[in-house]
Amino acid sequence: MITIKSSREIELMKEAGRIVAYAHRKVREAIAPGVSTFDLDKIAEEAILSQGATPSFKGYGGFPGSICASINQVVIHGIPSKKIKLKLGDIIAIDIGACYKGYHGDSAMTHPVGPISQTRALLLEVTKNALYEGLKFAKPNQRLSDISHAIEQYVSLYGFSVVKDFTGHGVGAALHEDPSIPNFGPAGHGPILRPGMTLAIEPMVNIGKSNVRILADDWTTITSDGSDSAHFEHSIVITAEGYLILTKEEENLNVQK
């Protein structure tokens, strides 16, 4: 069942989203060759805790990190490690969740590590743009699959593939709520969007085929063909006029020192 959030719940989710955006900024500022994904995890955790929230991912289903840090062919759920260090030319997807007073924000961004290849740069651009192409249909009276369809159609223009084994989701008092939100499929299907619905839209895009596989740690998910992958995500709320991004950093963050 898709829950409609009250104004109070939405305000709490805005704060959770602000904290997620703050943690993303702190991590982004630290990304450089030689930095380990463990280092980035600790930076994000400290940022989240400093704002009176807790990392949504840490311990979730047994996941050991506060963030997912996924490099190059790793699609999602990369486990932070002291042994995994960034190299010049890498791309790294950082997925961060924060829980504030019982409500979650969830967002992912993929970053270059210094100068990157033109193909990797295009992958990042297409994946980020695909998120916003989907969000054009995040408004009342649209069908949920209108978002999914728009994402896939945009990605296909560039010959890339959307991952089909993992989806976006509802978000709120639980990190993952109904509905599941695929990044593919025909338009005109699924629930009708209503004000107060809170959703995490998250295209995962591969340069090669859409197939993925999960490694022996039961978390790390990589492309089956070894191609690069990118991931962008925002938590949003459907409003009377359209949508509001809950996890987008504003110029004047109310950061607690």
C-alpha positions as CSV (number, residue, x, y, z in Angstrom):
1,M,0.0,0.0,0.0
2,I,1.3,3.5,-0.9
3,T,1.1,5.8,2.1
4,I,0.1,9.5,1.7
5,K,2.3,11.5,4.0
6,S,1.0,14.3,6.3
7,S,2.5,17.7,6.3
8,R,4.3,16.9,9.5
9,E,5.8,13.8,8.0
10,I,6.9,15.7,4.9
11,E,8.7,18.3,7.0
12,L,10.6,15.5,8.8
13,M,11.5,14.0,5.5
14,K,12.7,17.4,4.2
15,E,15.1,17.5,7.2
16,A,16.3,13.9,6.5
17,G,16.8,14.9,2.9
18,R,18.8,18.0,3.9
19,I,21.0,15.8,6.0
20,V,21.6,13.4,3.1
21,A,22.5,16.3,0.8
22,Y,24.9,17.6,3.5
23,A,26.6,14.2,3.8
24,H,26.9,14.0,0.0
25,R,28.6,17.3,-0.1
26,K,31.1,16.3,2.5
27,V,31.9,13.0,0.6
28,R,32.1,14.8,-2.7
29,E,34.7,17.2,-1.3
30,A,36.8,14.3,-0.2
31,I,36.8,12.3,-3.4
32,A,40.4,12.1,-4.8
33,P,42.9,9.4,-6.0
34,G,44.2,7.3,-3.1
35,V,41.2,7.9,-0.8
36,S,39.6,4.6,0.3
37,T,35.9,3.9,0.3
38,F,36.2,3.3,4.0
39,D,37.4,6.9,4.4
40,L,34.4,8.2,2.5
41,D,32.1,6.0,4.6
42,K,33.4,7.5,7.9
43,I,33.1,11.0,6.5
44,A,29.4,10.4,5.6
45,E,28.6,8.8,8.9
46,E,30.1,11.6,10.9
47,A,28.2,14.2,8.8
48,I,24.9,12.4,9.4
49,L,25.5,11.9,13.1
50,S,26.5,15.6,13.5
51,Q,23.1,16.6,12.3
52,G,21.1,14.5,14.8
53,A,20.3,11.7,12.4
54,T,21.5,8.1,11.9
55,P,22.8,6.3,8.8
56,S,19.8,4.4,7.2
57,F,22.0,1.8,5.6
58,K,24.2,0.8,8.5
59,G,23.0,-2.6,9.7
60,Y,20.1,-2.6,7.2
61,G,19.7,-6.3,6.2
62,G,23.2,-6.8,7.7
63,F,24.9,-4.2,5.4
64,P,28.1,-3.1,7.2
65,G,28.6,0.4,5.9
66,S,26.9,3.8,6.3
67,I,27.0,4.4,2.5
68,C,27.2,2.3,-0.6
69,A,30.3,3.1,-2.6
70,S,30.3,1.5,-6.1
71,I,33.2,2.0,-8.4
72,N,33.2,1.6,-12.2
73,Q,31.5,-1.8,-13.0
74,V,30.0,-2.0,-9.6
75,V,26.3,-1.0,-10.1
76,I,25.1,-0.7,-6.5
77,H,25.7,-1.9,-2.9
78,G,29.5,-1.6,-2.9
79,I,30.7,-2.2,0.6
80,P,33.1,0.4,1.9
81,S,36.6,-1.0,2.5
82,K,40.1,0.2,3.5
83,K,41.4,-2.0,0.7
84,I,39.4,-0.2,-2.0
85,K,41.1,3.0,-3.0
86,L,40.1,5.5,-5.7
87,K,42.2,5.8,-8.8
88,L,42.5,8.7,-11.2
89,G,39.8,8.2,-14.0
90,D,37.5,6.1,-11.9
91,I,33.8,6.8,-11.4
92,I,32.2,6.2,-8.1
93,A,28.5,6.0,-7.2
94,I,27.8,7.1,-3.6
95,D,24.4,6.1,-2.2
96,I,23.5,7.7,1.2
97,G,20.5,7.3,3.5
98,A,19.7,9.2,6.7
99,C,17.0,8.7,9.3
100,Y,15.8,11.7,11.1
101,K,13.2,11.3,13.9
102,G,11.9,8.1,12.2
103,Y,11.9,9.3,8.6
104,H,14.3,8.5,5.8
105,G,16.0,10.4,3.0
106,D,17.7,8.4,0.2
107,S,19.9,9.8,-2.6
108,A,22.7,8.6,-4.9
109,M,25.2,10.5,-7.1
110,T,28.0,9.3,-9.3
111,H,31.2,11.3,-9.3
112,P,34.3,11.4,-11.5
113,V,37.7,10.9,-9.8
114,G,39.7,13.6,-11.6
115,P,39.5,13.7,-15.4
116,I,37.6,10.7,-16.9
117,S,37.1,9.3,-20.3
118,Q,34.5,10.8,-22.7
119,T,32.5,7.5,-22.5
120,R,32.4,7.6,-18.7
121,A,31.5,11.3,-18.8
122,L,28.6,10.6,-21.2
123,L,27.4,7.8,-18.9
124,L,27.2,10.1,-16.0
125,E,25.5,12.8,-18.0
126,V,22.9,10.4,-19.4
127,T,22.1,8.8,-16.1
128,K,21.6,12.1,-14.3
129,N,19.5,13.4,-17.2
130,A,17.4,10.2,-17.2
131,L,16.5,10.9,-13.6
132,Y,15.1,14.3,-14.5
133,E,13.4,13.0,-17.6
134,G,11.5,10.6,-15.4
135,L,10.7,13.4,-12.9
136,K,8.9,15.3,-15.7
137,F,6.1,12.8,-15.1
138,A,6.2,13.0,-11.3
139,K,2.9,14.9,-10.9
140,P,-0.6,14.3,-9.9
141,N,-2.8,12.1,-12.1
142,Q,0.2,10.6,-14.0
143,R,0.6,6.8,-13.8
144,L,3.7,5.6,-11.9
145,S,5.0,3.8,-15.0
146,D,5.1,7.1,-16.9
147,I,8.2,7.8,-14.9
148,S,9.7,4.4,-15.7
149,H,9.0,4.7,-19.4
150,A,10.5,8.1,-19.7
151,I,13.7,7.0,-18.1
152,E,14.1,3.9,-20.3
153,Q,13.3,5.9,-23.5
154,Y,15.9,8.5,-22.7
155,V,18.6,6.0,-21.9
156,S,18.0,4.0,-25.0
157,L,18.7,7.0,-27.2
158,Y,22.4,6.7,-26.3
159,G,22.6,2.9,-26.6
160,F,23.0,2.3,-22.9
161,S,20.9,-0.1,-20.8
162,V,18.8,0.4,-17.6
163,V,19.3,-2.2,-14.9
164,K,16.1,-4.3,-14.6
165,D,16.9,-6.4,-11.5
166,F,16.7,-3.4,-9.1
167,T,14.2,-0.6,-8.9
168,G,13.3,2.7,-7.2
169,H,10.9,2.6,-4.3
170,G,8.6,4.4,-1.9
171,V,10.4,6.0,1.1
172,G,9.3,7.4,4.4
173,A,9.0,5.8,7.8
174,A,10.6,2.8,6.2
175,L,13.7,3.0,4.0
176,H,11.9,0.9,1.4
177,E,8.2,1.3,1.0
178,D,5.6,0.5,-1.7
179,P,5.6,1.0,-4.6
180,S,8.5,-0.5,-6.5
181,I,9.5,1.8,-9.3
182,P,11.2,0.1,-12.3
183,N,13.3,2.2,-14.7
184,F,11.7,0.6,-17.7
185,G,8.4,-0.5,-19.1
186,P,5.4,0.9,-21.0
187,A,3.7,4.1,-20.0
188,G,0.2,4.3,-18.6
189,H,0.3,1.6,-16.0
190,G,0.5,1.4,-12.2
191,P,-0.9,3.6,-9.4
192,I,-2.1,7.1,-10.1
193,L,0.2,9.6,-8.5
194,R,-1.3,11.7,-5.7
195,P,0.0,14.6,-3.6
196,G,1.7,13.4,-0.5
197,M,3.3,10.3,-2.1
198,T,7.0,10.1,-1.3
199,L,9.2,8.2,-3.8
200,A,12.8,7.4,-4.4
201,I,13.5,7.6,-8.2
202,E,16.8,6.0,-9.1
203,P,18.0,5.1,-12.6
204,M,20.9,2.7,-12.7
205,V,22.4,2.7,-16.2
206,N,25.0,0.4,-17.8
207,I,27.2,1.2,-20.8
208,G,26.7,-2.4,-21.9
209,K,23.9,-4.9,-21.3
210,S,21.4,-4.6,-18.5
211,N,22.4,-7.9,-16.8
212,V,24.0,-7.8,-13.4
213,R,25.2,-10.4,-10.9
214,I,25.7,-10.3,-7.1
215,L,29.1,-11.3,-5.7
216,A,29.8,-13.8,-2.9
217,D,29.4,-11.1,-0.2
218,D,25.7,-11.1,-1.1
219,W,25.7,-7.3,-1.6
220,T,28.2,-6.1,-4.2
221,T,26.3,-6.0,-7.6
222,I,28.3,-5.7,-10.8
223,T,27.6,-5.6,-14.5
224,S,27.7,-9.1,-16.0
225,D,29.7,-7.9,-19.0
226,G,32.2,-5.8,-17.0
227,S,30.9,-2.5,-18.5
228,D,30.7,0.6,-16.4
229,S,27.6,1.6,-14.5
230,A,26.2,4.9,-13.0
231,H,23.5,5.6,-10.5
232,F,21.6,8.8,-9.6
233,E,18.7,9.0,-7.2
234,H,16.6,11.6,-5.4
235,S,13.8,11.2,-2.8
236,I,10.8,13.4,-3.8
237,V,7.3,14.2,-2.7
238,I,4.4,14.6,-5.1
239,T,2.8,18.0,-4.7
240,A,-0.3,19.6,-6.0
241,E,1.8,21.3,-8.7
242,G,4.2,18.5,-9.5
243,Y,7.0,17.3,-7.2
244,L,9.6,18.6,-4.7
245,I,13.1,17.1,-4.4
246,L,13.6,16.3,-0.7
247,T,17.3,15.4,-1.0
248,K,18.6,18.3,-3.1
249,E,21.2,20.6,-1.4
250,E,20.1,24.2,-1.1
251,E,22.5,27.1,-1.1
252,N,21.6,28.0,2.5
253,L,21.9,24.7,4.4
254,N,20.8,24.9,8.0
255,V,23.9,23.0,9.1
256,Q,24.3,22.4,12.8
257,K,27.8,23.1,13.9
